[in-house]
Amino acid sequence: MYDIVCSLVIYNNNKQQLLEAINSFLNTKLKVKLVLIDNSPLDILSNIINDFRVEYIHNPSNPGYGSSHNIAIRKYSTHTKYHLILNPDIYYSSGVIEDIIRFMDMNQNVGLVMPKILYPNGEIQYLAKLIPSPFVFFVRRFLPFRKLKRKISEKFELRFSGYNTIMEVPYLSGCFMVFRVKALEEIHGFDENFFMHMEDLDITRRCYDAGFKTIFYPNQFVYHDHLFKSFLTLANLKMYFNSAFYYYNKWGWFFDRKRVLINRQTIDNIKINKNQR
C-alpha cells in the first residue's frame, strides 16, 4: 500500500517547472507513487525521469484533463487511501502532504482538502470559492466593470474570511487536491465530459453532494506559478465556453436551488466561526 498516490497531467509543459513539481512530491519519507501522464504529441520526458516511484504514461490521444487523471485514479484506487491531483506549475516544501494526511486521518468525514495557494511572491491566490451562478461566472470574466467585479469577488472568493481558518468550501481549485480515495470511488472520479476547465468545480460539488467535507486547509501552503491561459488562444477560449455550458446544463442555469442553499450555508458557517474566534 502507498501512503498517497499522485497523478500529474502534462501537455508540452516547461521541463524545469515540471521537475520542481515532481521533486516537491517525491521529497518525502512517505511511501508514494507518482503517475506522470503525458498528453504531449511526442514522448520527450521518459528518459529524464529516473526514479522507481514514478510511472510515466505517454498518452498522445489527449482525452482531456480529468479523463487523464482518471487513468491513475482507477489504476491505483486499491493501493492507497489518498490521491493527490497535482498541477505541473505547483511547488512546495517537505511536510505539506504529511500534515494534510494527518488531518484527514483524524477527520474521516473529509473527502477533499486544498491547502492555501500562494503566488511565487507570497500573495494569496483566492481559490476557495462559492458555487458560481451564470451571472457571477460571466461578469467576473468578461464585463469591464472593475468595482462590480471586485464586489462580486469579495463574496464569491470568500475573501472576507481572511483565508486563515479551516473552512468547508464547495469549490476548490484543481491545481492541488488531496482526495480520500473512498470519495473518488463513490463519485466515480472526474466527469470525462469536461475536456478542460470547470472539472474542479464539478468534482468538488459532487464530493460535497456525496456527504464528504471539502476543506480549505490554511495550515499548509503551496506555491502556484500560475499563468491565466483561458483567453490566450481561441482554442482555450472555446474550451472554456464549452465547459461552462456543459456545467450549467448539468447542474442548472438560473434555477439551481441547491447552489443557493450551499452558498448560503457556507457563508453563514464562516461568519459564525469568525465571531467565535
Residue, then its C-alpha position, 0 to 999 in steps of 0.5 A: m500500500y502507498d501512503i498517497v498516490c499522485s497523478l500529474v497531467i502534462y501537455n508540452n509543459n516547461k521541463q524545469q517547472l515540471l521537475e520542481a513539481i515532481n521533486s516537491f512530491l517525491n521529497t518525502k519519507l512517505k511511501v508514494k507513487l507518482v503517475l506522470i501522464d503525458n498528453s504531449p504529441l511526442d514522448i520527450l520526458s521518459n528518459i529524464i525521469n529516473d526514479f522507481r516511484v514514478e510511472y510515466i504514461h505517454n498518452p498522445s490521444n489527449p482525452g482531456y484533463g480529468s479523463s487523464h487523471n482518471i487513468a491513475i485514479r482507477k489504476y491505483s484506487t486499491h493501493t492507497k487511501y489518498h490521491l493527490i491531483l497535482n498541477p505541473d506549475i505547483y511547488y512546495s516544501s517537505g511536510v505539506i502532504e504529511d500534515i494534510i494526511r494527518f488531518m484527514d486521518m483524524n477527520q474521516n468525514v473529509g473527502l477533499v482538502m486544498p491547502k492555501i495557494l500562494y503566488p511565487n511572491g507570497e500573495i494569496q491566490y483566492l481559490a476557495k470559492l462559492i458555487p458560481s451562478p451564470f451571472v457571477f461566472f460571466v461578469r467576473r470574466f468578461l464585463p469591464f466593470r472593475k468595482l462590480k467585479r471586485k464586489i462580486s469577488e469579495k463574496f464569491e472568493l470568500r475573501f472576507s474570511g481572511y483565508n486563515t481558518i479551516m473552512e468547508v468550501p464547495y469549490l476548490s481549485g484543481c491545481f492541488m487536491v488531496f482526495r480520500v480515495k473512498a470519495l473518488e470511488e463513490i463519485h466515480g472520479f472526474d466527469e470525462n465530459f469536461f475536456m478542460h476547465m470547470e472539472d474542479l468545480d464539478i468534482t468538488r460539488r459532487c464530493y460535497d453532494a456525496g456527504f464528504k467535507t471539502i476543506f480549505y486547509p490554511n495550515q499548509f501552503v503551496y506555491h502556484d506559478h500560475l499563468f491565466k491561459s483561458f483567453l490566450t488562444l481561441a482554442n482555450l477560449k472555446m474550451y472554456f465556453n464549452s465547459a461552462f455550458y456543459y456545467y450549467n446544463k448539468w447542474g442548472w442555469f438560473f434555477d439551481r436551488k441547491r447552489v443557493l442553499i450551499n452558498r448560503q450555508t457556507i457563508d453563514n458557517i464562516k461568519i459564525n466561526k469568525n465571531q467565535r474566534 
